[in-house]
């Protein structure tokens, strides 16, 4: 039995909001060691940026991420600061 190759994925343009939010969360991979956790948190933060979600302090528990070496409050502050740079 053989496996098929994974489906091709289309990358977001570099200047898109999605790419910027996902890149911000990727910068904190030392605190978020699991790839899927980073993707899930990025999705919640993207929804927040388009006014359909909750701020980072609430998004972190909702996304059920495993934090390593940082509190959710400290991570939320860092994410707030980075997301504010995107808004400007």
LUMLUMTOR-477384 format. One record per residue (C-alpha): residue in one letter; residue number from 1; x, y, z. Coordinates in pm, whole numbers. Each point is the difference from the previous one (the first is absolute). Layout:
LUMLUMTOR-477384
  aa    i       X       Y       Z
   A  NUM       X       Y       Z
...
//
This chain:
LUMLUMTOR-477384
  aa    i       X       Y       Z
   X    1       0       0       0
   X    2     134     344     -84
   X    3     -93     343     115
   X    4     -88     293    -214
   X    5     187     324      14
   X    6    -165     269     211
   X    7    -219     254    -175
   X    8     167     315    -121
   X    9     -66     305     210
   X   10     -18     353    -123
   X   11     198     250     206
   X   12    -156     329     102
   X   13     154     308    -163
   X   14     271     154     220
   X   15    -195     321      55
   X   16    -328    -170      95
   X   17    -141      24     350
   X   18      -6    -378      34
   X   19     371     -33     -78
   X   20      90     280     240
   X   21    -198    -152     288
   X   22     133    -352     -60
   X   23     356     141     -17
   X   24     -43     176     334
   X   25    -107    -320     172
   X   26     282    -193    -171
   X   27     247     240     167
   X   28    -102    -145     337
   X   29      64    -364     -82
   X   30     232     -37     301
   X   31    -306      60     219
   X   32    -241    -194    -225
   X   33     189    -319     -95
   X   34    -283    -176    -185
   X   35     -59     105    -363
   X   36    -373     -63       9
   X   37     -35     211     316
   X   38     164     292    -179
   X   39    -233     -42    -296
   X   40    -306     -15     224
   X   41     104     311     196
   X   42      77     182    -326
   X   43    -350     -74    -124
   X   44    -153     144     319
   X   45     217     311     -24
   X   46     -85      46    -368
   X   47    -370     -10      92
   X   48      73     262     266
   X   49     170     224    -255
   X   50    -305      -8    -228
   X   51    -226      81     299
   X   52    -154    -345      25
   X   53     194    -135     297
   X   54     134      63     347
   X   55     322     179     104
   X   56     318    -203      59
   X   57     -54     -35     375
   X   58    -320    -193     -70
   X   59     116    -166    -324
   X   60     287    -182     169
   X   61    -223    -210     230
   X   62    -261     -49    -274
   X   63     260    -143    -236
   X   64     116    -247     270
   X   65     368      47     -76
   X   66     281    -153     202
   X   67     218     281     134
   X   68     363     -63      85
   X   69     196     247     215
   X   70    -247     291      -6
   X   71    -332      89     157
   X   72    -307      65    -211
   X   73      -9     360     125
   X   74     360      67    -107
   X   75     -57    -159    -341
   X   76    -322     197     -43
   X   77     186     327      67
   X   78     263     -86    -261
   X   79    -266     -98    -254
   X   80    -200     318      70
   X   81     306     213     -70
   X   82      77    -184    -324
   X   83    -360       9    -122
   X   84     -16     373      71
   X   85     291      52    -239
   X   86    -201    -169    -276
   X   87    -303     221      62
   X   88     201     317     -63
//
